[in-house]
């Protein structure tokens, strides 16, 4: 077998490629976790055991990876998690490891995974101390809680809930996420590497904000502690008369 350039694809040449090395390392890590689980308890073929491939990156029980790049899965709305799995599988989000993991899986199985992680009610760690300046944090707070009427940007809480813990059935929370991850996702929307079904309200928001604004939002959010209840709200806040609102198709698709 050869690659596109006609070079033979041997094990050594494959492992030389960074993304293949990363896949191999992940496979070994997942295999190690599975081996440990099997040694500790009888094989159950349970959803908890079958999602060890997820927790190899996203942390035990989906609590988040230690490097700040792999986000928390536990407790997120099931429809949100399901939509993101679909987005990776169908090309609206781009990360090779995730795409290859979910590509062969059915809609029903992706929903089973989403519901499993959504049902995990686990405590959040305290937030990292803020390193941004007071002016940056103040700008972030303003955008999250009030928006920017001059740029026709609604407040983040108008969609993500007043407590910023998300809204059922499909809007994620904003708290408990590292600044680097938030910046990466906002930047991915700005560059088109992350998309949702049209109309894509997040794309509209980030296109109206500067990179400094996006960093301010991420910096302020990452420094906020979780409220006593981290559960998503049953319904979003009622918009005030004349308040800016956006239509978001991505939150309407909630599963098979």
N, C-alpha and C positions, 0 to 999 in steps of 0.2 A: 504494500500500500504506500502511496506517495501523497505529499501535500500539493497545494496549488502550483508550487514552483517546480514540482517534479522531484523534490528531495524525498528520499525514503523515510517513512515514519517509523522509526525504531523507538523502543522505550526510552532510550537516552535522549533522543531528539525531542520527544514529547515532553519529558520532564524538564527539559531546558526552558520550555516556554512558561512564563510566569503564571498565566491563568491555569495551565494544566497542573503546575506544581501546587497551586492553591487548591484546586479540586482534589488532587491526590491527598493533600494534607487534611482537608475536610473529611474525605472519605475515611481516612485512617482514624481521625478524631472521633467521628461518629461510630466507627466500628469498635473503637476502644470503649466508648461509653456504653454501647450495646453489650459488649462482652462483660463489662463490670455489672450491668443490670442483670444479665442472665446468671452470672455467678452468684449474685446476692439473693435472687428470688427466682422461682420457676417462671419460664416463659409464658406470658399471658396473651400475646398478640393484642394488647390493648392500645388505645389511641395514645396513651402516655408513652408506651414503649415505641410506638411507630413514629412519634414526633421527636425522638432523640436526634434525628437528623436536623431538626429545626433548632433545638436547644444547644447543639454543638457550637452554634454561632450566637444565638439570641439569649444565651444564659440559661441556667437551670430554671425550669418551669416558665421559660419565657420572660424572665425578670429583666433582661437586657444584657448585652455583651459587655465585658469589662473595658473594651477600648473606646466606648462612646460612639461607635459607628453603627453597631447592630442594635436597633431600638427594642424597647419593651413590647411584648405581645400580650402579656397577661392583663386581663381586665379590659382590653380595648373592645369597642362594640363589634359584635360578630360580623355584621354586614360590612363594616369598614375593613376588617381583616380579610374577609372574603373578596371584596372588591379589589384590594391590593394584590392578592394572589392571582386574581384574574388579570389585573393590569400587567403583572410580571409575565404571566403565561402568554398574553395576547399582544405584548409589545408596547404597551403604554408607559411602562416603567422599564428601565434598562439596568440590569445587573446580572451578569452571566451566570453566577452560581445559583441565584434564585430562579432564573429562567429555566435552567437545566433541571433543577429540582422539581419544579411544578409542571413542566411541559407535558409529561405523560399522564397527569392526574385529571380525573373527571371533575366536573362542576360539583357534583354531590360530595366527592371526597374532599375537595377544597373547603366546602362549607363545613364538613365534619371537623377539619383541622381548625377552622376559624372559631367554631362554637366551643371547641375544647379549650383553646387559649382564652377566649372571652370569659369563660366561666371561672377562671382562676382569680380569686380575690386575695391578692397578696400585698403586703405593705411595700411602700416605696422607700428607698433610701433618702436621706436628707439631700438637698441640692448642693452642688458645688458652690463655693464662694464666688461672688461676682468679681471679675477682673476689669470690666469696662468702667469708663469714667462715669461720673454722676450725670453728665449731660446726655451721654449715650443711653444710659438706663432710663432717664426721664423721657427721652424720645421714644424708646421702646414701649414704655408704660402707656404713653399717650396713644400710640398706634393700636396697641392691644385693647385698651379699654374705651377709647374714644374714636379711633380712626383718624382720617384726614379728609375733611369735607372738600378742601380745595383741590385735591387730587381724585376725588370721588372714590375714596377707599373706606369701606365700612370698618367698624371696630371688629377685631378678631372675635371678641366675645359674642357678637351678634350671630355668629354661626356655631362657634365651638362651645357656647354655653357660658353663663356668667361666672361659674366657678372654674371654667377652662378645663373641665374634666371630660368634655365631649358631650354629644347629644345623640340619643337613640333615634333612628336605628343605625346610622352609618357615619356620623361625624366624630372624628377622633378627638381625644384630649390633647392639650398642648403642654401640660405640665409633666415633670418627670423625665424630660428628654434633654440630653446634653446639648450645649450650644453648638458644637461642631456638627452634630447630626441635623439640628434645625437649620443651620446655615447651608449644609449640603443639600437638603431637600428644597429649601426656598430657591437656592441657586439652580437646582435641576429644573424647577418649573420655569425659571427665567430663561434658561437656555434651551428649553424644549426637551430635555432628557427625561422629564417626568410629565405625564399628561393624564387627563381624565376624559370621560365622555363629554362632548360639547353640549351645552356651553360649559367651559371649564372655568369656574369662578376663581380658583386659586391662580390660574394663569393671568386672569384679568387683574387680580390684586398685585401680584409681583411685578407685572409690567408697568404699573403705575407708581412703583416705589423704587428708590435708588438702592444700590448695594449697601450703602451706609444705613439706610432705613431697615433693610432686611437684617443686617447684623445687629442693629439696636433691638429689634423685636426678639431675635434669637437670644441675645444677651440677657434681656430682662426676663423672658420666660424661663430660661434655664436656671435663674437664681431664685425662682419662686418655690416655696414649699407647697406640698399637697395639703388640701383641706382634710378635715377629719374623715370625710367620705370621698373616696376617689372614684366612685361609680359615675358613669355618664348620666346626665340628666334625662328624664323621660321626654322632655320637650324643650325646644329652644325658647329664648326670651321673646316676648311679643315686641315687634319693632315699634318704636315711638312714631307718631305721625310725622311724615316727611323724612324719616330716617333712610339712609342709603341701604339698599338691599341688592343682592345679586342672585341670579338664578343658577343653580348648580346641578347639572345633570348627573354628576358623579355620585351624588348621595341618593339618587333615586333608585339605582339598581341594587337591590338588596338580596338577591340570591334566587336559586332555582325553586 
